[in-house]
Amino acid sequence: AATGPEPEKRLVEAEPDEELPSAGLKRRILGTSLVLLASLLVLVGFVEWEMAAVAVGSVVGGGGSLTFYWGWQGLMQRKKAIMQGVQRKILKLADAKGGRLTVTEVAADLNLALPDAEKILISLDDGFRVRSEISSDGVLFYEFPEILHRDQLGSLSGRSAEELGSGSVEG
């Protein structure tokens, strides 16, 4: 068990960062360079009226566009992996804090800027597994019902489908 002033923070930071996919920067640079080269070839082909240069430039341009797209996909996959990692840390933090979090808690415990923490919590808020509520004091917090009601869920999982389907709830 974690002890000390901030056991939640140590629990979250204890998770090793997983290796992220490549951002595709080299592929994007190569793709952009090929498109620029292709533009030059096409321009020279039209100025000199040499259709072979236009044809080669078109093929090189197509290859450059595909290479750039490949790099762009790498960047999107990396962003998605980063978001999933942060969401996983938020879920662990919610578990450690009992199922309720504020934007400020997430920002402080995960070393995020407040707008970034808010954006991620909003992305998690589906109104079902994660929902936002406002307290009577006007504090916006995010509730994780599956964590809040874990003990009740445990007793439900032991029931058969017939018991749950009949509508009878035993206490």
MODELLER restraints for C-alpha pairs under 7 A, 6 or more apart:
rsr = mdl.restraints
at = mdl.atoms
rsr.add(forms.Gaussian(group=physical.xy_distance, feature=features.Distance(at['CA:8:A'], at['CA:93:A']), mean=6.26, stdev=0.5))
rsr.add(forms.Gaussian(group=physical.xy_distance, feature=features.Distance(at['CA:8:A'], at['CA:96:A']), mean=5.68, stdev=0.5))
rsr.add(forms.Gaussian(group=physical.xy_distance, feature=features.Distance(at['CA:9:A'], at['CA:109:A']), mean=5.40, stdev=0.5))
rsr.add(forms.Gaussian(group=physical.xy_distance, feature=features.Distance(at['CA:12:A'], at['CA:89:A']), mean=5.83, stdev=0.5))
rsr.add(forms.Gaussian(group=physical.xy_distance, feature=features.Distance(at['CA:12:A'], at['CA:92:A']), mean=6.49, stdev=0.5))
rsr.add(forms.Gaussian(group=physical.xy_distance, feature=features.Distance(at['CA:12:A'], at['CA:93:A']), mean=6.29, stdev=0.5))
rsr.add(forms.Gaussian(group=physical.xy_distance, feature=features.Distance(at['CA:20:A'], at['CA:78:A']), mean=6.12, stdev=0.5))
rsr.add(forms.Gaussian(group=physical.xy_distance, feature=features.Distance(at['CA:20:A'], at['CA:81:A']), mean=6.59, stdev=0.5))
rsr.add(forms.Gaussian(group=physical.xy_distance, feature=features.Distance(at['CA:21:A'], at['CA:77:A']), mean=6.80, stdev=0.5))
rsr.add(forms.Gaussian(group=physical.xy_distance, feature=features.Distance(at['CA:21:A'], at['CA:78:A']), mean=5.22, stdev=0.5))
rsr.add(forms.Gaussian(group=physical.xy_distance, feature=features.Distance(at['CA:22:A'], at['CA:74:A']), mean=5.94, stdev=0.5))
rsr.add(forms.Gaussian(group=physical.xy_distance, feature=features.Distance(at['CA:22:A'], at['CA:75:A']), mean=6.99, stdev=0.5))
rsr.add(forms.Gaussian(group=physical.xy_distance, feature=features.Distance(at['CA:22:A'], at['CA:78:A']), mean=6.47, stdev=0.5))
rsr.add(forms.Gaussian(group=physical.xy_distance, feature=features.Distance(at['CA:23:A'], at['CA:71:A']), mean=6.99, stdev=0.5))
rsr.add(forms.Gaussian(group=physical.xy_distance, feature=features.Distance(at['CA:23:A'], at['CA:74:A']), mean=5.05, stdev=0.5))
rsr.add(forms.Gaussian(group=physical.xy_distance, feature=features.Distance(at['CA:23:A'], at['CA:75:A']), mean=4.13, stdev=0.5))
rsr.add(forms.Gaussian(group=physical.xy_distance, feature=features.Distance(at['CA:23:A'], at['CA:78:A']), mean=5.83, stdev=0.5))
rsr.add(forms.Gaussian(group=physical.xy_distance, feature=features.Distance(at['CA:24:A'], at['CA:71:A']), mean=4.01, stdev=0.5))
rsr.add(forms.Gaussian(group=physical.xy_distance, feature=features.Distance(at['CA:24:A'], at['CA:72:A']), mean=6.42, stdev=0.5))
rsr.add(forms.Gaussian(group=physical.xy_distance, feature=features.Distance(at['CA:24:A'], at['CA:74:A']), mean=4.94, stdev=0.5))
rsr.add(forms.Gaussian(group=physical.xy_distance, feature=features.Distance(at['CA:24:A'], at['CA:75:A']), mean=5.71, stdev=0.5))
rsr.add(forms.Gaussian(group=physical.xy_distance, feature=features.Distance(at['CA:25:A'], at['CA:71:A']), mean=6.26, stdev=0.5))
rsr.add(forms.Gaussian(group=physical.xy_distance, feature=features.Distance(at['CA:27:A'], at['CA:67:A']), mean=5.82, stdev=0.5))
rsr.add(forms.Gaussian(group=physical.xy_distance, feature=features.Distance(at['CA:27:A'], at['CA:68:A']), mean=5.83, stdev=0.5))
rsr.add(forms.Gaussian(group=physical.xy_distance, feature=features.Distance(at['CA:27:A'], at['CA:70:A']), mean=6.89, stdev=0.5))
rsr.add(forms.Gaussian(group=physical.xy_distance, feature=features.Distance(at['CA:27:A'], at['CA:71:A']), mean=4.74, stdev=0.5))
rsr.add(forms.Gaussian(group=physical.xy_distance, feature=features.Distance(at['CA:28:A'], at['CA:67:A']), mean=6.64, stdev=0.5))
rsr.add(forms.Gaussian(group=physical.xy_distance, feature=features.Distance(at['CA:28:A'], at['CA:68:A']), mean=4.29, stdev=0.5))
rsr.add(forms.Gaussian(group=physical.xy_distance, feature=features.Distance(at['CA:28:A'], at['CA:71:A']), mean=4.87, stdev=0.5))
rsr.add(forms.Gaussian(group=physical.xy_distance, feature=features.Distance(at['CA:28:A'], at['CA:72:A']), mean=6.63, stdev=0.5))
rsr.add(forms.Gaussian(group=physical.xy_distance, feature=features.Distance(at['CA:31:A'], at['CA:64:A']), mean=4.03, stdev=0.5))
rsr.add(forms.Gaussian(group=physical.xy_distance, feature=features.Distance(at['CA:31:A'], at['CA:65:A']), mean=5.82, stdev=0.5))
rsr.add(forms.Gaussian(group=physical.xy_distance, feature=features.Distance(at['CA:31:A'], at['CA:67:A']), mean=4.77, stdev=0.5))
rsr.add(forms.Gaussian(group=physical.xy_distance, feature=features.Distance(at['CA:31:A'], at['CA:68:A']), mean=4.24, stdev=0.5))
rsr.add(forms.Gaussian(group=physical.xy_distance, feature=features.Distance(at['CA:32:A'], at['CA:64:A']), mean=6.36, stdev=0.5))
rsr.add(forms.Gaussian(group=physical.xy_distance, feature=features.Distance(at['CA:32:A'], at['CA:68:A']), mean=6.40, stdev=0.5))
rsr.add(forms.Gaussian(group=physical.xy_distance, feature=features.Distance(at['CA:34:A'], at['CA:60:A']), mean=6.31, stdev=0.5))
rsr.add(forms.Gaussian(group=physical.xy_distance, feature=features.Distance(at['CA:34:A'], at['CA:61:A']), mean=6.14, stdev=0.5))
rsr.add(forms.Gaussian(group=physical.xy_distance, feature=features.Distance(at['CA:34:A'], at['CA:64:A']), mean=4.66, stdev=0.5))
rsr.add(forms.Gaussian(group=physical.xy_distance, feature=features.Distance(at['CA:35:A'], at['CA:60:A']), mean=6.95, stdev=0.5))
rsr.add(forms.Gaussian(group=physical.xy_distance, feature=features.Distance(at['CA:35:A'], at['CA:61:A']), mean=4.61, stdev=0.5))
rsr.add(forms.Gaussian(group=physical.xy_distance, feature=features.Distance(at['CA:35:A'], at['CA:64:A']), mean=5.07, stdev=0.5))
rsr.add(forms.Gaussian(group=physical.xy_distance, feature=features.Distance(at['CA:35:A'], at['CA:65:A']), mean=6.57, stdev=0.5))
rsr.add(forms.Gaussian(group=physical.xy_distance, feature=features.Distance(at['CA:38:A'], at['CA:57:A']), mean=4.20, stdev=0.5))
rsr.add(forms.Gaussian(group=physical.xy_distance, feature=features.Distance(at['CA:38:A'], at['CA:58:A']), mean=6.36, stdev=0.5))
rsr.add(forms.Gaussian(group=physical.xy_distance, feature=features.Distance(at['CA:38:A'], at['CA:60:A']), mean=5.43, stdev=0.5))
rsr.add(forms.Gaussian(group=physical.xy_distance, feature=features.Distance(at['CA:38:A'], at['CA:61:A']), mean=4.82, stdev=0.5))
rsr.add(forms.Gaussian(group=physical.xy_distance, feature=features.Distance(at['CA:39:A'], at['CA:57:A']), mean=6.58, stdev=0.5))
rsr.add(forms.Gaussian(group=physical.xy_distance, feature=features.Distance(at['CA:41:A'], at['CA:53:A']), mean=5.62, stdev=0.5))
rsr.add(forms.Gaussian(group=physical.xy_distance, feature=features.Distance(at['CA:41:A'], at['CA:54:A']), mean=6.23, stdev=0.5))
rsr.add(forms.Gaussian(group=physical.xy_distance, feature=features.Distance(at['CA:41:A'], at['CA:57:A']), mean=4.89, stdev=0.5))
rsr.add(forms.Gaussian(group=physical.xy_distance, feature=features.Distance(at['CA:42:A'], at['CA:53:A']), mean=6.08, stdev=0.5))
rsr.add(forms.Gaussian(group=physical.xy_distance, feature=features.Distance(at['CA:42:A'], at['CA:54:A']), mean=4.32, stdev=0.5))
rsr.add(forms.Gaussian(group=physical.xy_distance, feature=features.Distance(at['CA:42:A'], at['CA:57:A']), mean=5.11, stdev=0.5))
rsr.add(forms.Gaussian(group=physical.xy_distance, feature=features.Distance(at['CA:42:A'], at['CA:58:A']), mean=6.94, stdev=0.5))
rsr.add(forms.Gaussian(group=physical.xy_distance, feature=features.Distance(at['CA:45:A'], at['CA:51:A']), mean=5.77, stdev=0.5))
rsr.add(forms.Gaussian(group=physical.xy_distance, feature=features.Distance(at['CA:45:A'], at['CA:53:A']), mean=4.72, stdev=0.5))
rsr.add(forms.Gaussian(group=physical.xy_distance, feature=features.Distance(at['CA:45:A'], at['CA:54:A']), mean=4.90, stdev=0.5))
rsr.add(forms.Gaussian(group=physical.xy_distance, feature=features.Distance(at['CA:46:A'], at['CA:54:A']), mean=6.90, stdev=0.5))
rsr.add(forms.Gaussian(group=physical.xy_distance, feature=features.Distance(at['CA:90:A'], at['CA:106:A']), mean=6.97, stdev=0.5))
rsr.add(forms.Gaussian(group=physical.xy_distance, feature=features.Distance(at['CA:94:A'], at['CA:100:A']), mean=6.04, stdev=0.5))
rsr.add(forms.Gaussian(group=physical.xy_distance, feature=features.Distance(at['CA:94:A'], at['CA:101:A']), mean=6.21, stdev=0.5))
rsr.add(forms.Gaussian(group=physical.xy_distance, feature=features.Distance(at['CA:95:A'], at['CA:147:A']), mean=6.25, stdev=0.5))
rsr.add(forms.Gaussian(group=physical.xy_distance, feature=features.Distance(at['CA:98:A'], at['CA:147:A']), mean=6.84, stdev=0.5))
rsr.add(forms.Gaussian(group=physical.xy_distance, feature=features.Distance(at['CA:98:A'], at['CA:148:A']), mean=6.28, stdev=0.5))
rsr.add(forms.Gaussian(group=physical.xy_distance, feature=features.Distance(at['CA:99:A'], at['CA:143:A']), mean=5.84, stdev=0.5))
rsr.add(forms.Gaussian(group=physical.xy_distance, feature=features.Distance(at['CA:99:A'], at['CA:144:A']), mean=4.92, stdev=0.5))
rsr.add(forms.Gaussian(group=physical.xy_distance, feature=features.Distance(at['CA:99:A'], at['CA:145:A']), mean=6.86, stdev=0.5))
rsr.add(forms.Gaussian(group=physical.xy_distance, feature=features.Distance(at['CA:99:A'], at['CA:147:A']), mean=5.11, stdev=0.5))
rsr.add(forms.Gaussian(group=physical.xy_distance, feature=features.Distance(at['CA:99:A'], at['CA:148:A']), mean=4.92, stdev=0.5))
rsr.add(forms.Gaussian(group=physical.xy_distance, feature=features.Distance(at['CA:100:A'], at['CA:141:A']), mean=6.59, stdev=0.5))
rsr.add(forms.Gaussian(group=physical.xy_distance, feature=features.Distance(at['CA:100:A'], at['CA:142:A']), mean=5.64, stdev=0.5))
rsr.add(forms.Gaussian(group=physical.xy_distance, feature=features.Distance(at['CA:100:A'], at['CA:143:A']), mean=4.66, stdev=0.5))
rsr.add(forms.Gaussian(group=physical.xy_distance, feature=features.Distance(at['CA:100:A'], at['CA:144:A']), mean=6.27, stdev=0.5))
rsr.add(forms.Gaussian(group=physical.xy_distance, feature=features.Distance(at['CA:101:A'], at['CA:141:A']), mean=5.53, stdev=0.5))
rsr.add(forms.Gaussian(group=physical.xy_distance, feature=features.Distance(at['CA:101:A'], at['CA:142:A']), mean=5.21, stdev=0.5))
rsr.add(forms.Gaussian(group=physical.xy_distance, feature=features.Distance(at['CA:101:A'], at['CA:143:A']), mean=6.66, stdev=0.5))
rsr.add(forms.Gaussian(group=physical.xy_distance, feature=features.Distance(at['CA:102:A'], at['CA:140:A']), mean=6.53, stdev=0.5))
rsr.add(forms.Gaussian(group=physical.xy_distance, feature=features.Distance(at['CA:102:A'], at['CA:141:A']), mean=4.51, stdev=0.5))
rsr.add(forms.Gaussian(group=physical.xy_distance, feature=features.Distance(at['CA:102:A'], at['CA:142:A']), mean=6.09, stdev=0.5))
rsr.add(forms.Gaussian(group=physical.xy_distance, feature=features.Distance(at['CA:103:A'], at['CA:114:A']), mean=6.66, stdev=0.5))
rsr.add(forms.Gaussian(group=physical.xy_distance, feature=features.Distance(at['CA:103:A'], at['CA:117:A']), mean=5.86, stdev=0.5))
rsr.add(forms.Gaussian(group=physical.xy_distance, feature=features.Distance(at['CA:103:A'], at['CA:118:A']), mean=5.54, stdev=0.5))
rsr.add(forms.Gaussian(group=physical.xy_distance, feature=features.Distance(at['CA:104:A'], at['CA:114:A']), mean=6.56, stdev=0.5))
rsr.add(forms.Gaussian(group=physical.xy_distance, feature=features.Distance(at['CA:106:A'], at['CA:117:A']), mean=6.12, stdev=0.5))
rsr.add(forms.Gaussian(group=physical.xy_distance, feature=features.Distance(at['CA:107:A'], at['CA:113:A']), mean=5.79, stdev=0.5))
rsr.add(forms.Gaussian(group=physical.xy_distance, feature=features.Distance(at['CA:107:A'], at['CA:114:A']), mean=5.50, stdev=0.5))
rsr.add(forms.Gaussian(group=physical.xy_distance, feature=features.Distance(at['CA:107:A'], at['CA:117:A']), mean=5.33, stdev=0.5))
rsr.add(forms.Gaussian(group=physical.xy_distance, feature=features.Distance(at['CA:124:A'], at['CA:130:A']), mean=6.25, stdev=0.5))
rsr.add(forms.Gaussian(group=physical.xy_distance, feature=features.Distance(at['CA:125:A'], at['CA:131:A']), mean=5.04, stdev=0.5))
rsr.add(forms.Gaussian(group=physical.xy_distance, feature=features.Distance(at['CA:125:A'], at['CA:132:A']), mean=6.65, stdev=0.5))
rsr.add(forms.Gaussian(group=physical.xy_distance, feature=features.Distance(at['CA:129:A'], at['CA:144:A']), mean=5.97, stdev=0.5))
rsr.add(forms.Gaussian(group=physical.xy_distance, feature=features.Distance(at['CA:129:A'], at['CA:145:A']), mean=6.21, stdev=0.5))
rsr.add(forms.Gaussian(group=physical.xy_distance, feature=features.Distance(at['CA:129:A'], at['CA:146:A']), mean=6.60, stdev=0.5))
rsr.add(forms.Gaussian(group=physical.xy_distance, feature=features.Distance(at['CA:130:A'], at['CA:142:A']), mean=6.63, stdev=0.5))
rsr.add(forms.Gaussian(group=physical.xy_distance, feature=features.Distance(at['CA:130:A'], at['CA:143:A']), mean=5.66, stdev=0.5))
rsr.add(forms.Gaussian(group=physical.xy_distance, feature=features.Distance(at['CA:130:A'], at['CA:144:A']), mean=4.80, stdev=0.5))
rsr.add(forms.Gaussian(group=physical.xy_distance, feature=features.Distance(at['CA:130:A'], at['CA:145:A']), mean=6.82, stdev=0.5))
rsr.add(forms.Gaussian(group=physical.xy_distance, feature=features.Distance(at['CA:131:A'], at['CA:142:A']), mean=5.59, stdev=0.5))
rsr.add(forms.Gaussian(group=physical.xy_distance, feature=features.Distance(at['CA:131:A'], at['CA:143:A']), mean=5.33, stdev=0.5))
rsr.add(forms.Gaussian(group=physical.xy_distance, feature=features.Distance(at['CA:131:A'], at['CA:144:A']), mean=6.77, stdev=0.5))
rsr.add(forms.Gaussian(group=physical.xy_distance, feature=features.Distance(at['CA:132:A'], at['CA:140:A']), mean=6.84, stdev=0.5))
rsr.add(forms.Gaussian(group=physical.xy_distance, feature=features.Distance(at['CA:132:A'], at['CA:141:A']), mean=5.73, stdev=0.5))
rsr.add(forms.Gaussian(group=physical.xy_distance, feature=features.Distance(at['CA:132:A'], at['CA:142:A']), mean=4.39, stdev=0.5))
rsr.add(forms.Gaussian(group=physical.xy_distance, feature=features.Distance(at['CA:132:A'], at['CA:143:A']), mean=6.11, stdev=0.5))
rsr.add(forms.Gaussian(group=physical.xy_distance, feature=features.Distance(at['CA:133:A'], at['CA:140:A']), mean=5.81, stdev=0.5))
rsr.add(forms.Gaussian(group=physical.xy_distance, feature=features.Distance(at['CA:133:A'], at['CA:141:A']), mean=5.53, stdev=0.5))
rsr.add(forms.Gaussian(group=physical.xy_distance, feature=features.Distance(at['CA:133:A'], at['CA:142:A']), mean=6.19, stdev=0.5))
rsr.add(forms.Gaussian(group=physical.xy_distance, feature=features.Distance(at['CA:134:A'], at['CA:140:A']), mean=4.49, stdev=0.5))
rsr.add(forms.Gaussian(group=physical.xy_distance, feature=features.Distance(at['CA:134:A'], at['CA:141:A']), mean=6.23, stdev=0.5))
